[in-house]
């Protein structure tokens, strides 16, 4: 489902500038935030954080207001606590070759991400990313979608476990295998 590519040279990356139909250009902000372009309805060229650690996709409150999307209140469980949240239905979300309609997303104030340099209109979370295999190609700064993406040459991949809530990968710690959440929206490692 998920693989990462780190091989290739700067010349290789420059030579492959045209995107294939199953690819999406990505920018790396602060060394770990993956930001891609997408659209909601007729609003094009929006910035989205691609976040494998976010269980639910989200849209910025200001954009939801601008699009006149009706927000509804509910509760969400976040690991060990219940949070009050708002959500809305996006009529259409397109990012690269992916198109989803009538999708429920959280409505949040995403301004806090700006302190890390990420000016985004929304977050594409695991709820949408898990629908199709993809590869994060850091050398060529692109996301490649589809089953063939995982079997590309010069990629490094790891086994994983996938659930509806998160993606986990094995990590060897002092000879013991631990399964940790793979979160592209977080710098470093967090242990509890």
C-alpha positions in Angstrom: 0.0 0.0 0.0 2.8 2.4 0.9 6.4 2.6 -0.2 9.0 5.3 -0.2 11.6 6.0 -2.8 14.9 7.7 -1.9 17.1 6.7 -4.8 17.9 8.8 -7.9 20.0 11.9 -8.5 19.2 15.6 -8.9 19.7 15.1 -12.7 17.2 12.2 -12.7 14.6 14.3 -10.9 15.1 17.2 -13.4 14.8 14.8 -16.3 11.5 13.5 -15.1 9.5 16.7 -14.8 6.3 15.7 -16.6 3.8 13.9 -14.4 2.2 10.7 -15.4 -1.6 10.4 -15.1 -1.2 8.5 -11.8 1.2 11.0 -10.3 0.8 14.1 -8.1 3.6 16.7 -7.5 4.5 17.2 -3.8 6.4 19.9 -1.9 8.3 19.0 1.3 7.9 21.7 3.9 10.2 21.7 6.9 11.7 18.4 5.9 8.5 16.4 6.7 5.2 18.0 5.8 4.1 16.8 2.4 2.0 19.4 0.7 0.1 18.7 -2.6 -2.3 20.6 -4.8 -6.0 19.7 -5.0 -9.4 21.2 -5.7 -12.8 21.3 -4.0 -15.5 21.8 -6.6 -14.5 24.8 -8.8 -11.9 26.0 -6.2 -8.6 24.9 -7.9 -5.0 25.2 -6.8 -5.7 24.6 -3.1 -2.9 23.3 -0.8 -3.4 20.1 1.2 -1.2 18.4 3.8 -0.9 14.7 3.0 -1.0 13.1 6.5 -0.9 9.4 7.1 -1.3 10.0 10.8 -4.6 12.0 10.5 -7.4 9.5 10.8 -9.9 11.9 9.3 -9.4 14.4 6.5 -10.1 18.1 7.2 -10.8 21.4 5.6 -9.9 24.8 7.1 -12.8 26.6 8.7 -12.3 29.8 6.7 -12.5 27.8 3.4 -15.6 25.9 4.6 -17.3 29.3 5.3 -16.2 30.7 2.0 -17.7 27.6 0.2 -20.9 27.9 2.3 -20.6 24.4 3.5 -22.9 23.6 6.4 -21.0 22.6 9.5 -22.4 20.1 12.0 -21.2 19.4 15.5 -20.3 15.9 16.8 -17.8 14.1 19.0 -14.6 12.4 17.9 -12.4 9.9 19.8 -8.7 10.8 19.7 -6.8 7.9 21.3 -7.6 8.5 25.0 -10.0 11.4 24.9 -13.3 12.5 23.3 -13.2 15.9 21.5 -15.9 18.2 20.3 -15.6 18.7 16.6 -17.3 20.1 13.5 -17.7 18.4 10.2 -19.1 19.0 6.7 -19.7 17.2 3.5 -17.4 18.1 0.6 -19.3 17.8 -2.7 -16.0 16.9 -4.5 -12.3 16.6 -3.7 -9.7 16.0 -6.3 -6.0 15.4 -5.7 -3.9 14.0 -8.5 -5.8 11.1 -10.1 -8.0 10.7 -7.0 -11.5 12.0 -7.0 -14.0 11.5 -4.2 -17.5 12.9 -3.8 -19.8 13.6 -0.9 -17.0 13.0 1.6 -17.4 13.8 5.3 -14.4 15.8 6.6 -13.6 17.7 9.8 -13.8 21.5 9.9 -10.9 22.9 11.7 -8.8 26.0 12.2 -5.6 25.0 10.4 -3.7 28.2 11.1 -1.6 26.4 13.7 0.2 24.6 10.9 1.6 28.0 9.6 4.1 28.1 12.5 5.8 25.1 10.8 5.6 26.8 7.4 2.7 24.8 6.1 0.0 27.1 4.6 -2.8 24.6 3.8 -6.4 24.7 3.0 -7.0 21.2 4.2 -5.6 17.8 5.3 -5.9 14.6 3.3 -5.9 12.0 6.0 -5.7 8.2 6.2 -9.4 7.9 5.6 -8.8 8.9 1.9 -5.2 7.7 1.5 -6.0 4.1 2.4 -8.4 3.7 -0.6 -5.5 3.1 -3.0 -1.9 2.0 -3.0 0.6 4.8 -3.3 4.3 5.6 -3.2 6.0 8.7 -1.8 8.8 9.4 -4.2 10.9 11.9 -2.3 13.7 11.9 -4.9 11.3 13.1 -7.7 9.0 15.0 -5.4 5.8 13.2 -6.3 3.1 10.8 -5.0 2.5 7.9 -7.3 -0.9 6.2 -7.1 -1.9 2.6 -8.0 -0.8 -0.9 -7.4 2.1 -0.6 -9.9 3.5 2.3 -7.9 4.6 0.0 -5.1 6.7 -2.2 -7.4 8.7 0.6 -9.0 12.5 0.1 -9.3 14.9 1.8 -6.9 12.3 1.9 -4.1 12.8 1.0 -0.5 9.7 -0.4 1.1 8.8 -1.9 4.5 6.0 -4.3 5.5 3.1 -2.6 7.2 -0.2 -3.2 9.0 -3.1 -1.1 8.0 -6.4 -0.5 9.7 -9.2 2.0 9.2 -7.5 4.3 11.8 -3.8 4.3 11.0 -0.8 2.8 9.3 1.9 1.0 11.3 5.4 -0.2 10.3 7.8 -2.4 12.2 10.8 -0.9 14.0 13.6 -2.9 15.6 14.4 -1.6 19.1 17.0 -3.5 21.1 16.2 -6.7 19.2 12.5 -6.4 19.8 10.1 -5.6 17.0 7.6 -2.8 17.7 4.9 -1.6 15.5 4.7 2.2 15.3 2.3 4.5 13.6 3.7 5.9 10.3 2.8 9.6 10.5 3.9 11.8 7.6 2.6 14.9 9.4 4.9 14.6 12.4 8.6 15.3 12.8 10.6 12.6 14.5 9.4 9.9 16.8 7.0 10.1 19.7 7.0 7.5 22.4 4.5 7.2 25.2 
